[in-house]
Amino acid sequence: MLGTVTEQPRPSPPESTELHRMDAEPGRGYEGLDGGRNDLIHADLGVLKHTDRVNVQQTVESVGAGCDVTNTYILTTDKGEQLFLAIEETSCCSRFWCGPARAFRISLRNHNGEDVIRFVRPTRCDACCCPCCMMELMVQTPIGDVIGYVKQTWSLFGVVLKIEDSDKNPLMSLRTSCCPCRCFKDMEVQVECIATDGVGLIRKQWGSRKQDVNMDHETFNIDFPPGLDTKSRVLLIGAAFLMDYMFFEMT
């Protein structure tokens, strides 16, 4: 199991957050999972295959962060063993002017500080009345291979997210309640696999408000559907981050 990260790494300079494929050659530490050129992902992500649940905890130092501090999250197993560190990279202007709807790139890093996967979202309109500008997130390797997408589809009742592979074939779907509650209770979203009967769950934990910082929604859990492959588990983690910024991000 990966060692514990003892200090927050400095984020690398932000890159473009447009949803596009970058041309690059595979590097060391990458392997083909489930076959195919577009399925080349970092070998360290293979640990997700043997993990039924991933817990995502935002660090205290980054809760309510300003422009000088980046949002940082620790990903652990249900036994508390650390898996990865997630670092948000965005510009100060995007954070100030766009708030939670800002463009960002979240890099998932191993215990050596190496990027193993990236979640990229462009700026989107934070309103359900704009069906032409729904929330969207792309999952790609650090070398530019697209793993898949998480896309919001217009719905009159609740929020619907579709998870697609790199060829935009649907894999999973998520639907929230009509009026998802952000405070005073846990929020649970069921994950349904399209090709199978597998069911998973994303749970946002209500941790109550703390005295000095807004830590009401800093923890969520991801229960993977049984038999889910590694690539789909990575996409589901991306969906959890997108939901976090859609409903609970406050900076």
C-alpha positions as CSV (number, residue, x, y, z in Angstrom):
1,M,0.0,0.0,0.0
2,L,1.2,3.5,-0.7
3,G,3.0,5.4,2.0
4,T,1.5,8.5,3.8
5,V,2.0,11.9,2.3
6,T,3.3,14.1,5.2
7,E,3.1,17.5,3.5
8,Q,1.1,19.2,0.8
9,P,3.0,19.4,-2.5
10,R,3.1,22.6,-4.5
11,P,0.8,22.5,-7.6
12,S,2.4,22.7,-11.0
13,P,1.5,25.7,-13.2
14,P,-2.0,25.4,-14.5
15,E,-2.6,24.3,-18.1
16,S,-5.5,24.8,-20.4
17,T,-8.7,23.3,-19.1
18,E,-10.4,22.9,-22.5
19,L,-11.7,19.4,-23.2
20,H,-9.3,18.2,-25.8
21,R,-6.9,15.3,-26.3
22,M,-3.2,16.1,-26.0
23,D,-0.8,14.3,-28.3
24,A,2.0,12.6,-26.3
25,E,3.8,9.3,-26.2
26,P,3.3,6.9,-23.3
27,G,5.9,7.0,-20.5
28,R,7.2,4.7,-17.8
29,G,4.7,3.7,-15.1
30,Y,1.8,3.2,-17.5
31,E,0.1,-0.1,-18.5
32,G,-2.8,-1.2,-20.6
33,L,-5.8,-2.2,-18.6
34,D,-8.7,-3.9,-20.2
35,G,-7.0,-3.6,-23.6
36,G,-6.6,-0.8,-26.1
37,R,-4.4,2.2,-26.7
38,N,-6.8,4.6,-25.0
39,D,-6.8,2.4,-21.9
40,L,-3.2,3.2,-21.0
41,I,-3.4,4.3,-17.3
42,H,-0.8,4.5,-14.6
43,A,0.0,1.2,-12.9
44,D,-0.6,2.7,-9.4
45,L,-4.3,3.0,-10.2
46,G,-4.5,-0.8,-10.2
47,V,-5.0,-0.7,-6.5
48,L,-8.5,0.6,-7.1
49,K,-9.4,-2.8,-8.6
50,H,-9.1,-4.4,-5.1
51,T,-10.8,-1.5,-3.2
52,D,-14.6,-1.6,-2.7
53,R,-14.8,1.9,-1.2
54,V,-12.7,5.1,-1.5
55,N,-13.1,7.9,1.0
56,V,-12.3,11.4,-0.1
57,Q,-11.4,13.9,2.7
58,Q,-10.6,17.6,2.0
59,T,-7.6,18.7,4.1
60,V,-8.3,21.3,6.8
61,E,-5.7,23.7,5.4
62,S,-7.5,24.0,2.1
63,V,-11.1,24.3,3.4
64,G,-12.4,27.7,2.5
65,A,-9.2,28.4,0.6
66,G,-8.4,31.7,-1.1
67,C,-6.3,32.3,-4.1
68,D,-3.0,31.5,-2.3
69,V,-4.1,28.0,-1.2
70,T,-5.3,25.2,-3.5
71,N,-8.0,22.7,-2.6
72,T,-6.4,19.4,-1.5
73,Y,-8.0,16.1,-0.9
74,I,-6.7,12.8,0.5
75,L,-8.1,9.5,-0.9
76,T,-8.1,6.5,1.4
77,T,-9.5,3.0,1.7
78,D,-12.2,2.1,4.1
79,K,-9.4,1.0,6.5
80,G,-7.8,4.4,6.4
81,E,-4.9,3.5,4.2
82,Q,-3.9,6.4,2.0
83,L,-4.1,5.8,-1.8
84,F,-3.7,9.2,-3.5
85,L,-3.6,12.9,-3.0
86,A,-5.8,15.2,-5.2
87,I,-4.7,18.7,-6.0
88,E,-6.9,21.3,-7.7
89,E,-5.2,23.6,-10.1
90,T,-7.0,26.7,-11.2
91,S,-6.4,30.4,-11.7
92,C,-7.1,33.1,-9.1
93,C,-9.3,34.9,-11.6
94,S,-11.4,31.8,-12.2
95,R,-11.9,31.2,-8.5
96,F,-12.8,34.9,-7.9
97,W,-15.1,35.5,-10.8
98,C,-16.6,32.0,-11.5
99,G,-16.7,30.5,-8.0
100,P,-17.8,26.8,-8.0
101,A,-18.5,26.9,-11.8
102,R,-14.9,27.7,-12.5
103,A,-12.6,25.8,-14.9
104,F,-10.2,23.5,-13.0
105,R,-7.8,20.6,-13.3
106,I,-7.6,18.1,-10.4
107,S,-4.5,16.0,-10.5
108,L,-4.4,12.7,-8.7
109,R,-0.9,12.0,-7.3
110,N,0.8,9.0,-5.9
111,H,3.1,8.9,-2.8
112,N,6.0,10.1,-5.0
113,G,4.2,13.2,-6.0
114,E,3.7,12.0,-9.6
115,D,0.4,12.7,-11.5
116,V,-1.4,9.4,-12.2
117,I,-4.7,10.8,-13.6
118,R,-6.3,14.2,-14.2
119,F,-9.9,15.5,-14.0
120,V,-10.4,18.5,-16.3
121,R,-13.5,20.7,-16.3
122,P,-14.1,23.8,-18.4
123,T,-16.1,26.8,-17.2
124,R,-19.8,26.1,-17.2
125,C,-23.0,28.0,-16.4
126,D,-24.2,27.0,-12.9
127,A,-27.9,26.9,-13.8
128,C,-30.2,24.1,-14.9
129,C,-32.1,26.5,-17.3
130,C,-29.1,26.5,-19.7
131,P,-29.3,23.1,-21.4
132,C,-26.7,24.1,-23.9
133,C,-24.1,24.6,-21.2
134,M,-24.3,21.6,-18.9
135,M,-21.6,20.5,-16.5
136,E,-18.9,18.3,-18.0
137,L,-15.7,16.8,-16.9
138,M,-13.0,14.9,-18.9
139,V,-10.8,12.2,-17.3
140,Q,-7.3,11.9,-18.9
141,T,-3.9,10.5,-18.2
142,P,-1.0,13.0,-17.6
143,I,0.3,12.0,-21.0
144,G,-3.0,13.1,-22.7
145,D,-4.9,9.9,-23.3
146,V,-8.6,10.4,-22.7
147,I,-10.1,7.8,-20.3
148,G,-13.7,9.0,-20.5
149,Y,-16.2,11.7,-19.7
150,V,-18.7,12.7,-17.0
151,K,-21.6,14.7,-18.6
152,Q,-24.6,16.3,-17.1
153,T,-27.8,15.8,-19.2
154,W,-30.7,18.2,-18.9
155,S,-33.5,17.0,-16.6
156,L,-36.5,18.8,-15.2
157,F,-36.4,16.7,-12.0
158,G,-33.0,16.4,-10.3
159,V,-29.5,16.3,-11.8
160,V,-28.6,13.4,-14.2
161,L,-25.0,12.6,-14.9
162,K,-23.8,10.1,-17.6
163,I,-20.4,8.4,-17.4
164,E,-19.0,7.6,-20.8
165,D,-15.8,5.9,-22.1
166,S,-13.3,7.5,-24.4
167,D,-15.5,6.6,-27.4
168,K,-18.5,8.3,-25.6
169,N,-20.3,5.0,-25.1
170,P,-22.5,5.2,-21.9
171,L,-21.2,3.2,-18.9
172,M,-23.0,4.4,-15.8
173,S,-25.7,6.9,-14.8
174,L,-26.3,8.9,-11.6
175,R,-29.5,10.8,-10.6
176,T,-30.0,13.1,-7.6
177,S,-33.3,13.9,-5.9
178,C,-35.3,16.9,-7.2
179,C,-34.1,19.1,-4.4
180,P,-30.8,17.8,-3.1
181,C,-30.2,18.9,0.5
182,R,-26.7,20.4,1.0
183,C,-26.9,20.8,4.8
184,F,-27.8,18.9,8.0
185,K,-27.9,15.4,6.4
186,D,-25.9,13.0,4.2
187,M,-26.6,13.1,0.5
188,E,-26.7,9.8,-1.3
189,V,-26.6,9.3,-5.1
190,Q,-27.1,5.8,-6.5
191,V,-24.8,4.7,-9.3
192,E,-26.3,2.4,-12.0
193,C,-24.2,0.4,-14.5
194,I,-25.9,0.4,-17.9
195,A,-24.5,-2.9,-19.2
196,T,-25.1,-4.9,-15.9
197,D,-27.3,-4.8,-12.9
198,G,-24.4,-3.5,-10.7
199,V,-25.3,-0.7,-8.3
200,G,-22.9,1.6,-6.4
201,L,-23.2,4.7,-4.2
202,I,-21.7,8.1,-3.8
203,R,-22.4,9.5,-0.3
204,K,-21.6,13.0,0.8
205,Q,-21.3,13.1,4.5
206,W,-22.6,16.0,6.6
207,G,-19.9,16.8,9.2
208,S,-21.6,19.8,10.8
209,R,-20.2,23.3,10.8
210,K,-17.0,24.0,12.6
211,Q,-16.2,27.2,14.6
212,D,-13.5,28.8,12.4
213,V,-13.8,27.3,9.0
214,N,-16.6,26.0,6.7
215,M,-16.1,22.2,6.9
216,D,-19.7,21.2,6.5
217,H,-19.2,19.1,3.3
218,E,-15.6,18.1,3.2
219,T,-16.0,14.3,3.2
220,F,-17.6,11.9,0.7
221,N,-17.5,8.1,0.1
222,I,-17.6,6.2,-3.1
223,D,-18.9,2.6,-3.1
224,F,-18.0,0.9,-6.4
225,P,-20.5,-1.4,-8.1
226,P,-19.4,-5.0,-7.9
227,G,-17.1,-6.2,-10.8
228,L,-16.3,-2.7,-12.0
229,D,-13.0,-2.4,-13.9
230,T,-10.2,-0.1,-12.9
231,K,-10.9,2.5,-15.7
232,S,-14.6,2.8,-14.7
233,R,-13.6,3.2,-11.0
234,V,-11.4,6.1,-12.0
235,L,-14.3,7.7,-14.0
236,L,-16.6,7.3,-10.9
237,I,-14.1,9.1,-8.8
238,G,-14.2,11.9,-11.4
239,A,-18.0,12.0,-11.1
240,A,-17.7,12.4,-7.4
241,F,-15.5,15.4,-7.7
242,L,-17.8,16.9,-10.3
243,M,-20.7,16.5,-7.9
244,D,-18.7,18.0,-5.1
245,Y,-18.1,21.2,-7.1
246,M,-21.7,21.3,-8.4
247,F,-23.4,21.1,-5.0
248,F,-20.9,21.7,-2.2
249,E,-17.9,23.8,-3.2
250,M,-18.1,27.3,-1.7
251,T,-14.9,29.0,-2.8
